[in-house]
């Protein structure tokens, strides 16, 4: 499972249980197939959530499980 780091200050929606994370919230966007499961971490490496990744959409991750 790929790990994606959420930028410092962009964790709020994830911590508020919003089901989407937009591409601008990430430090970098990895290449990979749409639908690949990812692990979201904060800027210190702490687990935030798990979801499905799509590099072709502004909604980069659709969350299916939280910390």
HTML snippet that shows the backbone in 3Dmol.js (N, CA, C, O; Angstrom):
<script src="https://3Dmol.org/build/3Dmol-min.js"></script>
<div id="view" style="width:600px;height:400px;position:relative"></div>
<script>
const pdb = `
ATOM      1  N   UNK A   1       0.846  -1.178   0.000  1.00  0.00           N
ATOM      2  CA  UNK A   1       0.000   0.000   0.000  1.00  0.00           C
ATOM      3  C   UNK A   1       0.894   1.245   0.000  1.00  0.00           C
ATOM      4  O   UNK A   1       1.835   1.340   0.789  1.00  0.00           O
ATOM      5  N   UNK A   2       0.598   2.178  -0.875  1.00  0.00           N
ATOM      6  CA  UNK A   2       1.351   3.424  -0.997  1.00  0.00           C
ATOM      7  C   UNK A   2       0.983   4.358   0.158  1.00  0.00           C
ATOM      8  O   UNK A   2      -0.177   4.417   0.565  1.00  0.00           O
ATOM      9  N   UNK A   3       1.970   5.089   0.685  1.00  0.00           N
ATOM     10  CA  UNK A   3       1.734   6.084   1.727  1.00  0.00           C
ATOM     11  C   UNK A   3       1.806   7.472   1.111  1.00  0.00           C
ATOM     12  O   UNK A   3       2.750   7.790   0.387  1.00  0.00           O
ATOM     13  N   UNK A   4       0.799   8.302   1.402  1.00  0.00           N
ATOM     14  CA  UNK A   4       0.752   9.674   0.901  1.00  0.00           C
ATOM     15  C   UNK A   4       0.741  10.631   2.087  1.00  0.00           C
ATOM     16  O   UNK A   4      -0.028  10.459   3.032  1.00  0.00           O
ATOM     17  N   UNK A   5       1.607  11.644   2.024  1.00  0.00           N
ATOM     18  CA  UNK A   5       1.714  12.617   3.110  1.00  0.00           C
ATOM     19  C   UNK A   5       0.835  13.833   2.844  1.00  0.00           C
ATOM     20  O   UNK A   5       0.952  14.483   1.805  1.00  0.00           O
ATOM     21  N   UNK A   6      -0.047  14.131   3.795  1.00  0.00           N
ATOM     22  CA  UNK A   6      -0.886  15.321   3.723  1.00  0.00           C
ATOM     23  C   UNK A   6      -0.052  16.508   4.211  1.00  0.00           C
ATOM     24  O   UNK A   6       0.636  16.413   5.228  1.00  0.00           O
ATOM     25  N   UNK A   7      -0.116  17.619   3.484  1.00  0.00           N
ATOM     26  CA  UNK A   7       0.650  18.814   3.853  1.00  0.00           C
ATOM     27  C   UNK A   7       0.240  19.320   5.233  1.00  0.00           C
ATOM     28  O   UNK A   7      -0.907  19.169   5.655  1.00  0.00           O
ATOM     29  N   UNK A   8       1.197  19.919   5.919  1.00  0.00           N
ATOM     30  CA  UNK A   8       0.930  20.536   7.217  1.00  0.00           C
ATOM     31  C   UNK A   8      -0.151  21.608   7.039  1.00  0.00           C
ATOM     32  O   UNK A   8      -0.057  22.450   6.146  1.00  0.00           O
ATOM     33  N   UNK A   9      -1.168  21.569   7.889  1.00  0.00           N
ATOM     34  CA  UNK A   9      -2.267  22.521   7.816  1.00  0.00           C
ATOM     35  C   UNK A   9      -3.418  22.079   6.937  1.00  0.00           C
ATOM     36  O   UNK A   9      -4.449  22.750   6.897  1.00  0.00           O
ATOM     37  N   UNK A  10      -3.270  20.963   6.230  1.00  0.00           N
ATOM     38  CA  UNK A  10      -4.323  20.452   5.342  1.00  0.00           C
ATOM     39  C   UNK A  10      -5.011  19.202   5.907  1.00  0.00           C
ATOM     40  O   UNK A  10      -5.783  18.549   5.204  1.00  0.00           O
ATOM     41  N   UNK A  11      -4.736  18.872   7.166  1.00  0.00           N
ATOM     42  CA  UNK A  11      -5.286  17.659   7.769  1.00  0.00           C
ATOM     43  C   UNK A  11      -6.732  17.819   8.237  1.00  0.00           C
ATOM     44  O   UNK A  11      -7.427  16.827   8.454  1.00  0.00           O
ATOM     45  N   UNK A  12      -7.188  19.068   8.393  1.00  0.00           N
ATOM     46  CA  UNK A  12      -8.500  19.357   8.974  1.00  0.00           C
ATOM     47  C   UNK A  12      -9.664  18.564   8.401  1.00  0.00           C
ATOM     48  O   UNK A  12     -10.405  17.940   9.161  1.00  0.00           O
ATOM     49  N   UNK A  13      -9.850  18.566   7.075  1.00  0.00           N
ATOM     50  CA  UNK A  13     -10.970  17.805   6.525  1.00  0.00           C
ATOM     51  C   UNK A  13     -10.887  16.302   6.823  1.00  0.00           C
ATOM     52  O   UNK A  13     -11.907  15.660   7.072  1.00  0.00           O
ATOM     53  N   UNK A  14      -9.686  15.752   6.797  1.00  0.00           N
ATOM     54  CA  UNK A  14      -9.525  14.322   7.103  1.00  0.00           C
ATOM     55  C   UNK A  14      -9.885  14.067   8.560  1.00  0.00           C
ATOM     56  O   UNK A  14     -10.607  13.117   8.865  1.00  0.00           O
ATOM     57  N   UNK A  15      -9.388  14.906   9.460  1.00  0.00           N
ATOM     58  CA  UNK A  15      -9.683  14.754  10.881  1.00  0.00           C
ATOM     59  C   UNK A  15     -11.161  14.996  11.171  1.00  0.00           C
ATOM     60  O   UNK A  15     -11.689  14.497  12.165  1.00  0.00           O
ATOM     61  N   UNK A  16     -11.832  15.761  10.306  1.00  0.00           N
ATOM     62  CA  UNK A  16     -13.269  16.012  10.434  1.00  0.00           C
ATOM     63  C   UNK A  16     -14.117  14.969   9.726  1.00  0.00           C
ATOM     64  O   UNK A  16     -15.327  15.141   9.585  1.00  0.00           O
ATOM     65  N   UNK A  17     -13.486  13.884   9.278  1.00  0.00           N
ATOM     66  CA  UNK A  17     -14.156  12.744   8.635  1.00  0.00           C
ATOM     67  C   UNK A  17     -14.794  13.073   7.284  1.00  0.00           C
ATOM     68  O   UNK A  17     -15.784  12.452   6.899  1.00  0.00           O
ATOM     69  N   UNK A  18     -14.231  14.047   6.564  1.00  0.00           N
ATOM     70  CA  UNK A  18     -14.692  14.307   5.198  1.00  0.00           C
ATOM     71  C   UNK A  18     -14.213  13.152   4.324  1.00  0.00           C
ATOM     72  O   UNK A  18     -13.064  12.728   4.447  1.00  0.00           O
ATOM     73  N   UNK A  19     -15.069  12.635   3.443  1.00  0.00           N
ATOM     74  CA  UNK A  19     -14.704  11.435   2.673  1.00  0.00           C
ATOM     75  C   UNK A  19     -13.778  11.666   1.484  1.00  0.00           C
ATOM     76  O   UNK A  19     -13.314  10.701   0.878  1.00  0.00           O
ATOM     77  N   UNK A  20     -13.498  12.917   1.136  1.00  0.00           N
ATOM     78  CA  UNK A  20     -12.640  13.214  -0.005  1.00  0.00           C
ATOM     79  C   UNK A  20     -11.419  14.000   0.437  1.00  0.00           C
ATOM     80  O   UNK A  20     -11.477  14.780   1.387  1.00  0.00           O
ATOM     81  N   UNK A  21     -10.303  13.782  -0.269  1.00  0.00           N
ATOM     82  CA  UNK A  21      -9.108  14.605  -0.071  1.00  0.00           C
ATOM     83  C   UNK A  21      -8.667  15.076  -1.458  1.00  0.00           C
ATOM     84  O   UNK A  21      -8.412  14.268  -2.351  1.00  0.00           O
ATOM     85  N   UNK A  22      -8.584  16.379  -1.618  1.00  0.00           N
ATOM     86  CA  UNK A  22      -8.222  16.953  -2.907  1.00  0.00           C
ATOM     87  C   UNK A  22      -6.715  16.916  -3.132  1.00  0.00           C
ATOM     88  O   UNK A  22      -5.935  16.897  -2.180  1.00  0.00           O
ATOM     89  N   UNK A  23      -6.319  16.906  -4.387  1.00  0.00           N
ATOM     90  CA  UNK A  23      -4.907  16.752  -4.751  1.00  0.00           C
ATOM     91  C   UNK A  23      -4.017  17.837  -4.155  1.00  0.00           C
ATOM     92  O   UNK A  23      -2.857  17.563  -3.845  1.00  0.00           O
ATOM     93  N   UNK A  24      -4.514  19.051  -3.985  1.00  0.00           N
ATOM     94  CA  UNK A  24      -3.693  20.145  -3.444  1.00  0.00           C
ATOM     95  C   UNK A  24      -3.313  19.936  -1.977  1.00  0.00           C
ATOM     96  O   UNK A  24      -2.459  20.653  -1.455  1.00  0.00           O
ATOM     97  N   UNK A  25      -3.936  18.966  -1.309  1.00  0.00           N
ATOM     98  CA  UNK A  25      -3.642  18.697   0.104  1.00  0.00           C
ATOM     99  C   UNK A  25      -2.387  17.850   0.292  1.00  0.00           C
ATOM    100  O   UNK A  25      -1.928  17.671   1.420  1.00  0.00           O
ATOM    101  N   UNK A  26      -1.827  17.327  -0.796  1.00  0.00           N
ATOM    102  CA  UNK A  26      -0.700  16.411  -0.677  1.00  0.00           C
ATOM    103  C   UNK A  26       0.628  17.058  -1.032  1.00  0.00           C
ATOM    104  O   UNK A  26       0.710  17.929  -1.898  1.00  0.00           O
ATOM    105  N   UNK A  27       1.651  16.611  -0.347  1.00  0.00           N
ATOM    106  CA  UNK A  27       3.010  17.083  -0.610  1.00  0.00           C
ATOM    107  C   UNK A  27       3.423  16.700  -2.027  1.00  0.00           C
ATOM    108  O   UNK A  27       3.984  17.519  -2.755  1.00  0.00           O
ATOM    109  N   UNK A  28       3.151  15.474  -2.413  1.00  0.00           N
ATOM    110  CA  UNK A  28       3.402  15.022  -3.786  1.00  0.00           C
ATOM    111  C   UNK A  28       2.391  13.945  -4.146  1.00  0.00           C
ATOM    112  O   UNK A  28       1.891  13.224  -3.282  1.00  0.00           O
ATOM    113  N   UNK A  29       2.102  13.853  -5.435  1.00  0.00           N
ATOM    114  CA  UNK A  29       1.140  12.878  -5.938  1.00  0.00           C
ATOM    115  C   UNK A  29       1.917  11.756  -6.621  1.00  0.00           C
ATOM    116  O   UNK A  29       2.628  12.006  -7.595  1.00  0.00           O
ATOM    117  N   UNK A  30       1.793  10.527  -6.126  1.00  0.00           N
ATOM    118  CA  UNK A  30       2.512   9.417  -6.757  1.00  0.00           C
ATOM    119  C   UNK A  30       1.822   8.984  -8.047  1.00  0.00           C
ATOM    120  O   UNK A  30       0.646   9.272  -8.265  1.00  0.00           O
ATOM    121  N   UNK A  31       2.555   8.308  -8.875  1.00  0.00           N
ATOM    122  CA  UNK A  31       1.954   7.707 -10.060  1.00  0.00           C
ATOM    123  C   UNK A  31       1.421   6.351  -9.656  1.00  0.00           C
ATOM    124  O   UNK A  31       1.999   5.668  -8.810  1.00  0.00           O
ATOM    125  N   UNK A  32       0.332   5.974 -10.258  1.00  0.00           N
ATOM    126  CA  UNK A  32      -0.238   4.677  -9.945  1.00  0.00           C
ATOM    127  C   UNK A  32      -1.613   4.552 -10.565  1.00  0.00           C
ATOM    128  O   UNK A  32      -2.207   5.548 -10.978  1.00  0.00           O
ATOM    129  N   UNK A  33      -2.118   3.340 -10.632  1.00  0.00           N
ATOM    130  CA  UNK A  33      -3.424   3.116 -11.246  1.00  0.00           C
ATOM    131  C   UNK A  33      -4.558   3.649 -10.375  1.00  0.00           C
ATOM    132  O   UNK A  33      -4.467   3.645  -9.147  1.00  0.00           O
ATOM    133  N   UNK A  34      -5.616   4.102 -11.020  1.00  0.00           N
ATOM    134  CA  UNK A  34      -6.806   4.544 -10.290  1.00  0.00           C
ATOM    135  C   UNK A  34      -7.358   3.368  -9.496  1.00  0.00           C
ATOM    136  O   UNK A  34      -7.400   2.237  -9.980  1.00  0.00           O
ATOM    137  N   UNK A  35      -7.778   3.655  -8.275  1.00  0.00           N
ATOM    138  CA  UNK A  35      -8.338   2.616  -7.419  1.00  0.00           C
ATOM    139  C   UNK A  35      -7.336   1.950  -6.507  1.00  0.00           C
ATOM    140  O   UNK A  35      -7.700   1.073  -5.723  1.00  0.00           O
ATOM    141  N   UNK A  36      -6.070   2.352  -6.595  1.00  0.00           N
ATOM    142  CA  UNK A  36      -5.044   1.761  -5.737  1.00  0.00           C
ATOM    143  C   UNK A  36      -5.271   2.201  -4.287  1.00  0.00           C
ATOM    144  O   UNK A  36      -5.496   3.386  -4.040  1.00  0.00           O
ATOM    145  N   UNK A  37      -5.217   1.273  -3.324  1.00  0.00           N
ATOM    146  CA  UNK A  37      -5.370   1.666  -1.924  1.00  0.00           C
ATOM    147  C   UNK A  37      -4.147   2.441  -1.442  1.00  0.00           C
ATOM    148  O   UNK A  37      -3.013   2.121  -1.798  1.00  0.00           O
ATOM    149  N   UNK A  38      -4.397   3.470  -0.622  1.00  0.00           N
ATOM    150  CA  UNK A  38      -3.323   4.298  -0.076  1.00  0.00           C
ATOM    151  C   UNK A  38      -3.535   4.508   1.418  1.00  0.00           C
ATOM    152  O   UNK A  38      -4.644   4.391   1.939  1.00  0.00           O
ATOM    153  N   UNK A  39      -2.435   4.821   2.078  1.00  0.00           N
ATOM    154  CA  UNK A  39      -2.421   5.127   3.516  1.00  0.00           C
ATOM    155  C   UNK A  39      -2.081   6.603   3.626  1.00  0.00           C
ATOM    156  O   UNK A  39      -1.062   7.038   3.090  1.00  0.00           O
ATOM    157  N   UNK A  40      -2.913   7.386   4.310  1.00  0.00           N
ATOM    158  CA  UNK A  40      -2.663   8.813   4.479  1.00  0.00           C
ATOM    159  C   UNK A  40      -2.012   9.063   5.827  1.00  0.00           C
ATOM    160  O   UNK A  40      -2.451   8.538   6.850  1.00  0.00           O
ATOM    161  N   UNK A  41      -0.950   9.878   5.814  1.00  0.00           N
ATOM    162  CA  UNK A  41      -0.255  10.248   7.046  1.00  0.00           C
ATOM    163  C   UNK A  41      -0.128  11.765   7.108  1.00  0.00           C
ATOM    164  O   UNK A  41      -0.180  12.446   6.083  1.00  0.00           O
ATOM    165  N   UNK A  42       0.040  12.292   8.338  1.00  0.00           N
ATOM    166  CA  UNK A  42       0.269  13.726   8.495  1.00  0.00           C
ATOM    167  C   UNK A  42       1.743  14.039   8.257  1.00  0.00           C
ATOM    168  O   UNK A  42       2.529  13.142   7.953  1.00  0.00           O
ATOM    169  N   UNK A  43       2.118  15.309   8.394  1.00  0.00           N
ATOM    170  CA  UNK A  43       3.498  15.725   8.100  1.00  0.00           C
ATOM    171  C   UNK A  43       4.518  15.123   9.058  1.00  0.00           C
ATOM    172  O   UNK A  43       5.718  15.168   8.788  1.00  0.00           O
ATOM    173  N   UNK A  44       4.056  14.556  10.179  1.00  0.00           N
ATOM    174  CA  UNK A  44       4.959  13.892  11.126  1.00  0.00           C
ATOM    175  C   UNK A  44       4.947  12.373  10.964  1.00  0.00           C
ATOM    176  O   UNK A  44       5.612  11.664  11.720  1.00  0.00           O
ATOM    177  N   UNK A  45       4.194  11.871   9.983  1.00  0.00           N
ATOM    178  CA  UNK A  45       4.141  10.437   9.734  1.00  0.00           C
ATOM    179  C   UNK A  45       3.055   9.703  10.488  1.00  0.00           C
ATOM    180  O   UNK A  45       2.980   8.477  10.420  1.00  0.00           O
ATOM    181  N   UNK A  46       2.203  10.433  11.211  1.00  0.00           N
ATOM    182  CA  UNK A  46       1.112   9.803  11.958  1.00  0.00           C
ATOM    183  C   UNK A  46      -0.029   9.388  11.041  1.00  0.00           C
ATOM    184  O   UNK A  46      -0.419  10.134  10.144  1.00  0.00           O
ATOM    185  N   UNK A  47      -0.561   8.192  11.272  1.00  0.00           N
ATOM    186  CA  UNK A  47      -1.650   7.669  10.445  1.00  0.00           C
ATOM    187  C   UNK A  47      -2.906   8.523  10.569  1.00  0.00           C
ATOM    188  O   UNK A  47      -3.300   8.899  11.673  1.00  0.00           O
ATOM    189  N   UNK A  48      -3.539   8.829   9.426  1.00  0.00           N
ATOM    190  CA  UNK A  48      -4.789   9.588   9.399  1.00  0.00           C
ATOM    191  C   UNK A  48      -5.956   8.764   8.884  1.00  0.00           C
ATOM    192  O   UNK A  48      -7.027   8.748   9.491  1.00  0.00           O
ATOM    193  N   UNK A  49      -5.750   8.075   7.758  1.00  0.00           N
ATOM    194  CA  UNK A  49      -6.858   7.364   7.121  1.00  0.00           C
ATOM    195  C   UNK A  49      -6.337   6.461   6.010  1.00  0.00           C
ATOM    196  O   UNK A  49      -5.164   6.508   5.639  1.00  0.00           O
ATOM    197  N   UNK A  50      -7.247   5.638   5.492  1.00  0.00           N
ATOM    198  CA  UNK A  50      -6.972   4.806   4.317  1.00  0.00           C
ATOM    199  C   UNK A  50      -8.025   5.126   3.270  1.00  0.00           C
ATOM    200  O   UNK A  50      -9.159   5.475   3.600  1.00  0.00           O
ATOM    201  N   UNK A  51      -7.645   5.006   2.016  1.00  0.00           N
ATOM    202  CA  UNK A  51      -8.602   5.295   0.962  1.00  0.00           C
ATOM    203  C   UNK A  51      -8.138   4.768  -0.381  1.00  0.00           C
ATOM    204  O   UNK A  51      -7.138   4.058  -0.486  1.00  0.00           O
ATOM    205  N   UNK A  52      -8.897   5.137  -1.409  1.00  0.00           N
ATOM    206  CA  UNK A  52      -8.581   4.752  -2.776  1.00  0.00           C
ATOM    207  C   UNK A  52      -8.082   5.977  -3.523  1.00  0.00           C
ATOM    208  O   UNK A  52      -8.676   7.051  -3.432  1.00  0.00           O
ATOM    209  N   UNK A  53      -6.999   5.819  -4.256  1.00  0.00           N
ATOM    210  CA  UNK A  53      -6.298   6.894  -4.947  1.00  0.00           C
ATOM    211  C   UNK A  53      -6.712   6.979  -6.406  1.00  0.00           C
ATOM    212  O   UNK A  53      -6.944   5.959  -7.055  1.00  0.00           O
ATOM    213  N   UNK A  54      -6.805   8.217  -6.927  1.00  0.00           N
ATOM    214  CA  UNK A  54      -7.057   8.440  -8.344  1.00  0.00           C
ATOM    215  C   UNK A  54      -6.264   9.668  -8.790  1.00  0.00           C
ATOM    216  O   UNK A  54      -6.622  10.794  -8.446  1.00  0.00           O
ATOM    217  N   UNK A  55      -5.201   9.460  -9.546  1.00  0.00           N
ATOM    218  CA  UNK A  55      -4.353  10.570 -10.003  1.00  0.00           C
ATOM    219  C   UNK A  55      -4.993  11.361 -11.138  1.00  0.00           C
ATOM    220  O   UNK A  55      -4.483  12.417 -11.512  1.00  0.00           O
ATOM    221  N   UNK A  56      -6.097  10.874 -11.690  1.00  0.00           N
ATOM    222  CA  UNK A  56      -6.755  11.539 -12.810  1.00  0.00           C
ATOM    223  C   UNK A  56      -7.868  12.489 -12.370  1.00  0.00           C
ATOM    224  O   UNK A  56      -8.539  13.082 -13.215  1.00  0.00           O
ATOM    225  N   UNK A  57      -8.070  12.638 -11.072  1.00  0.00           N
ATOM    226  CA  UNK A  57      -9.151  13.457 -10.538  1.00  0.00           C
ATOM    227  C   UNK A  57      -8.605  14.479  -9.549  1.00  0.00           C
ATOM    228  O   UNK A  57      -7.577  14.244  -8.914  1.00  0.00           O
ATOM    229  N   UNK A  58      -9.297  15.626  -9.414  1.00  0.00           N
ATOM    230  CA  UNK A  58      -8.923  16.582  -8.374  1.00  0.00           C
ATOM    231  C   UNK A  58      -9.193  15.990  -6.995  1.00  0.00           C
ATOM    232  O   UNK A  58      -8.535  16.351  -6.019  1.00  0.00           O
ATOM    233  N   UNK A  59     -10.164  15.076  -6.917  1.00  0.00           N
ATOM    234  CA  UNK A  59     -10.391  14.326  -5.679  1.00  0.00           C
ATOM    235  C   UNK A  59      -9.404  13.167  -5.733  1.00  0.00           C
ATOM    236  O   UNK A  59      -9.695  12.111  -6.295  1.00  0.00           O
ATOM    237  N   UNK A  60      -8.237  13.380  -5.145  1.00  0.00           N
ATOM    238  CA  UNK A  60      -7.146  12.412  -5.268  1.00  0.00           C
ATOM    239  C   UNK A  60      -7.390  11.146  -4.463  1.00  0.00           C
ATOM    240  O   UNK A  60      -6.977  10.061  -4.873  1.00  0.00           O
ATOM    241  N   UNK A  61      -8.067  11.277  -3.305  1.00  0.00           N
ATOM    242  CA  UNK A  61      -8.318  10.109  -2.457  1.00  0.00           C
ATOM    243  C   UNK A  61      -9.753  10.142  -1.952  1.00  0.00           C
ATOM    244  O   UNK A  61     -10.250  11.173  -1.499  1.00  0.00           O
ATOM    245  N   UNK A  62     -10.400   8.997  -2.043  1.00  0.00           N
ATOM    246  CA  UNK A  62     -11.730   8.800  -1.452  1.00  0.00           C
ATOM    247  C   UNK A  62     -11.522   7.866  -0.263  1.00  0.00           C
ATOM    248  O   UNK A  62     -11.120   6.713  -0.418  1.00  0.00           O
ATOM    249  N   UNK A  63     -11.802   8.385   0.905  1.00  0.00           N
ATOM    250  CA  UNK A  63     -11.485   7.673   2.145  1.00  0.00           C
ATOM    251  C   UNK A  63     -12.512   6.592   2.451  1.00  0.00           C
ATOM    252  O   UNK A  63     -13.715   6.777   2.265  1.00  0.00           O
ATOM    253  N   UNK A  64     -12.000   5.445   2.930  1.00  0.00           N
ATOM    254  CA  UNK A  64     -12.873   4.355   3.371  1.00  0.00           C
ATOM    255  C   UNK A  64     -12.615   3.929   4.812  1.00  0.00           C
ATOM    256  O   UNK A  64     -13.355   3.100   5.342  1.00  0.00           O
ATOM    257  N   UNK A  65     -11.599   4.465   5.451  1.00  0.00           N
ATOM    258  CA  UNK A  65     -11.325   4.110   6.844  1.00  0.00           C
ATOM    259  C   UNK A  65     -10.483   5.177   7.522  1.00  0.00           C
ATOM    260  O   UNK A  65      -9.545   5.712   6.929  1.00  0.00           O
ATOM    261  N   UNK A  66     -10.824   5.484   8.770  1.00  0.00           N
ATOM    262  CA  UNK A  66     -10.132   6.539   9.524  1.00  0.00           C
ATOM    263  C   UNK A  66      -9.313   5.976  10.670  1.00  0.00           C
ATOM    264  O   UNK A  66      -9.477   4.821  11.063  1.00  0.00           O
ATOM    265  N   UNK A  67      -8.416   6.823  11.208  1.00  0.00           N
ATOM    266  CA  UNK A  67      -7.566   6.461  12.344  1.00  0.00           C
ATOM    267  C   UNK A  67      -8.409   6.179  13.567  1.00  0.00           C
ATOM    268  O   UNK A  67      -7.872   5.858  14.627  1.00  0.00           O
TER     269      UNK A  67
END
`;
const viewer = $3Dmol.createViewer("view");
viewer.addModel(pdb, "pdb");
viewer.setStyle({}, {cartoon: {color: "spectrum"}});
viewer.zoomTo();
viewer.render();
</script>
